Amino acid sequence: MLVTFLYTCIASKQRNWRVMKLSHLDEEGRARMVDVSAKQPTLRVAVAEGRVEMLPETQALIREGRVPKGDVFAVARVAAILAAKRTGDAIPLCHPLPLTHAEVDLTFEGDDRVAIVARVKTEGKTGVEMEALHAVAVAGLTIYDMCKAVDRGMRLAGVRLLSKTGGKTDYRAEPATEPDESRRQPA
């Protein structure tokens, strides 16, 4: 029953249902690492995004360099790049990949958000989507860690894959809807 559920998913925007085999499960539904040995290496690029929502006062502290733990963007950027490089250690069925490039952009949005975009590349047999997503998530967690003393209500939001190229298929996400514009009030 569980295996049948795991093999079933929504296949398209038209909500047509079809059964798909999940590559990380064997015939009995047991987890396994996908065998990519027969694939040819190609240039793989993935871009992911996310944001950290916070109080305007918290964003002001980051902007002004007054967060007690130090330069929030510098530490978050380094943490994200390290996370991209170590994704195979954190996500059990990910292949460890030799990355050829990783970059992370952190920008202020409005007066209460930090946007995070990670771009990761490799020349390999499997994609770097998880590496880009992992980088975004760890950048967000690092921002939270560095600012939690002044704002425990921060939220990581909107973490998603924006695009991937290389391999059998390319992917580009639909434009995101606007984030919730309601503002939290200081406690």
GUGURO-513900 format. One line per field, with one value per residue (C-alpha): residue number from 1; residue in one letter; chain; x, y, z. Coordinates in steps of 0.001 Angstrom, whole numbers, padded with zeros to 6 digits. Layout:
<kenus>
nr <- [NUM  ...]
rest <- [A  ...]
kette <- [A  ...]
xx <- [X  ...]
yy <- [Y  ...]
zz <- [Z  ...]
</kenus>
This chain:
<kenus>
nr <- [1  2  3  4  5  6  7  8  9  10  11  12  13  14  15  16  17  18  19  20  21  22  23  24  25  26  27  28  29  30  31  32  33  34  35  36  37  38  39  40  41  42  43  44  45  46  47  48  49  50  51  52  53  54  55  56  57  58  59  60  61  62  63  64  65  66  67  68  69  70  71  72  73  74  75  76  77  78  79  80  81  82  83  84  85  86  87  88  89  90  91  92  93  94  95  96  97  98  99  100  101  102  103  104  105  106  107  108  109  110  111  112  113  114  115  116  117  118  119  120  121  122  123  124  125  126  127  128  129  130  131  132  133  134  135  136  137  138  139  140  141  142  143  144  145  146  147  148  149  150  151  152  153  154  155  156  157  158  159  160  161  162  163  164  165  166  167  168  169  170  171  172  173  174  175  176  177  178  179  180  181  182  183  184  185  186  187]
rest <- [M  L  V  T  F  L  Y  T  C  I  A  S  K  Q  R  N  W  R  V  M  K  L  S  H  L  D  E  E  G  R  A  R  M  V  D  V  S  A  K  Q  P  T  L  R  V  A  V  A  E  G  R  V  E  M  L  P  E  T  Q  A  L  I  R  E  G  R  V  P  K  G  D  V  F  A  V  A  R  V  A  A  I  L  A  A  K  R  T  G  D  A  I  P  L  C  H  P  L  P  L  T  H  A  E  V  D  L  T  F  E  G  D  D  R  V  A  I  V  A  R  V  K  T  E  G  K  T  G  V  E  M  E  A  L  H  A  V  A  V  A  G  L  T  I  Y  D  M  C  K  A  V  D  R  G  M  R  L  A  G  V  R  L  L  S  K  T  G  G  K  T  D  Y  R  A  E  P  A  T  E  P  D  E  S  R  R  Q  P  A]
kette <- [A  A  A  A  A  A  A  A  A  A  A  A  A  A  A  A  A  A  A  A  A  A  A  A  A  A  A  A  A  A  A  A  A  A  A  A  A  A  A  A  A  A  A  A  A  A  A  A  A  A  A  A  A  A  A  A  A  A  A  A  A  A  A  A  A  A  A  A  A  A  A  A  A  A  A  A  A  A  A  A  A  A  A  A  A  A  A  A  A  A  A  A  A  A  A  A  A  A  A  A  A  A  A  A  A  A  A  A  A  A  A  A  A  A  A  A  A  A  A  A  A  A  A  A  A  A  A  A  A  A  A  A  A  A  A  A  A  A  A  A  A  A  A  A  A  A  A  A  A  A  A  A  A  A  A  A  A  A  A  A  A  A  A  A  A  A  A  A  A  A  A  A  A  A  A  A  A  A  A  A  A  A  A  A  A  A  A]
xx <- [000000  002739  004768  001720  001215  004871  004747  001719  002005  000441  001993  000995  -000720  -003875  -003996  -003760  -002802  -000244  001940  005616  008451  010458  014108  015191  013047  013684  010957  010126  009947  013302  015442  018536  020977  020268  022847  024107  027099  025645  024925  027205  028556  026989  027131  024564  023332  020667  019315  017218  015679  014181  013780  013930  011047  011836  010905  011909  014103  016019  016639  017849  020398  021712  021861  023722  026142  024954  024117  026146  027403  028982  028544  025363  025629  029291  028731  025495  027176  030118  027778  025656  028641  029936  026444  026321  029695  028559  025009  025808  026742  023448  020888  021208  020539  022308  025444  028524  029385  032515  031069  032722  030958  028708  027549  024986  023302  021690  019595  017162  013515  011240  011983  011387  012907  016208  016109  018513  019466  021993  023484  025460  027306  029065  030130  028617  026194  023535  022042  022811  019256  019666  022951  021295  018305  020572  022632  019501  018176  021484  021900  018439  019206  022468  020683  018202  021017  022881  019774  017717  018740  016792  014005  012944  009885  011835  010581  012284  009891  009573  012517  012202  014038  013963  015688  017874  019678  021641  020737  017594  015293  015495  013159  012069  009684  006577  006876  006333  003334  004013  004964  002442  002478  001124  003705  004434  004544  007394  006663]
yy <- [000000  002476  001566  002151  005550  006458  005527  007748  011482  014362  014312  017665  020992  019543  017185  014066  011172  008589  006118  007031  004976  006884  006308  006197  003119  -000447  -002934  -003617  000076  000178  003304  003162  005518  005837  004218  006953  005017  004674  008412  010732  013776  017092  020634  020827  024147  024733  027928  028002  030771  031432  034225  034999  037073  039211  042310  045598  046270  043062  043956  047394  045780  043623  046611  048725  045940  045996  042302  041192  037979  039863  040266  038285  038231  037191  034296  033167  033232  031095  028696  028315  027563  025015  023460  023144  021366  018977  018168  014483  014317  015863  014313  010509  009509  012424  011652  013509  015858  017792  021266  023573  026720  027922  031462  032923  036314  037878  041009  043043  042952  045623  046417  042954  040254  038937  037179  034298  032973  030161  029096  025847  024150  020885  018776  015459  012571  013925  017319  019913  020837  019555  021426  024725  024083  023022  026204  028384  026549  026758  030451  031049  029003  030887  034228  032937  031758  035043  037157  034975  036957  039948  038200  034623  035006  035010  032578  030782  030862  030158  027774  026358  025368  028162  026352  023459  022706  019693  016047  014727  017631  021283  022977  026550  027432  029513  033055  033150  034829  037869  037089  037774  041542  041472  042821  041234  043608  043602  041476]
zz <- [000000  000974  -002105  -004324  -002703  -003174  -006846  -007482  -008082  -009977  -013440  -014912  -014359  -015913  -012938  -015065  -012828  -013783  -011972  -011913  -010545  -007973  -008784  -005128  -004402  -005489  -006485  -002822  -001914  -000117  -000339  -002547  -004202  -007936  -010225  -012579  -013916  -017446  -017823  -019745  -017899  -018917  -017613  -014798  -013398  -010764  -009223  -006047  -003987  -000592  001906  005582  006898  009936  011854  010198  013240  012592  008963  010070  012402  009529  007141  009680  010684  014295  014793  017848  016162  013232  009468  008810  005007  004967  007376  005637  002219  003391  005228  002071  -000154  002356  002505  -001290  -001217  001551  000422  -000039  003652  004787  002403  002606  -001019  -002750  -004696  -003465  -006329  -007242  -007742  -010247  -009028  -006215  -005560  -003192  -003457  -000405  -000856  001180  000088  001455  005069  006539  004309  003044  -000329  -000939  -004394  -004886  -008225  -008397  -011294  -011990  -014945  -013974  -014336  -011972  -011280  -008620  -007617  -004069  -003702  -004659  -002372  000493  000078  000292  003345  005214  004356  005841  008936  009396  009197  011781  014059  013856  014544  016885  019966  018605  016620  017413  015166  011898  009239  006376  003431  -000258  -000611  -004118  -007260  -009845  -012694  -013690  -016923  -018084  -018167  -019877  -019087  -018172  -015697  -015066  -012227  -012682  -011285  -007530  -006025  -003874  -000287  002435  002891  006448  008864  012196  015133  017654  020729]
</kenus>
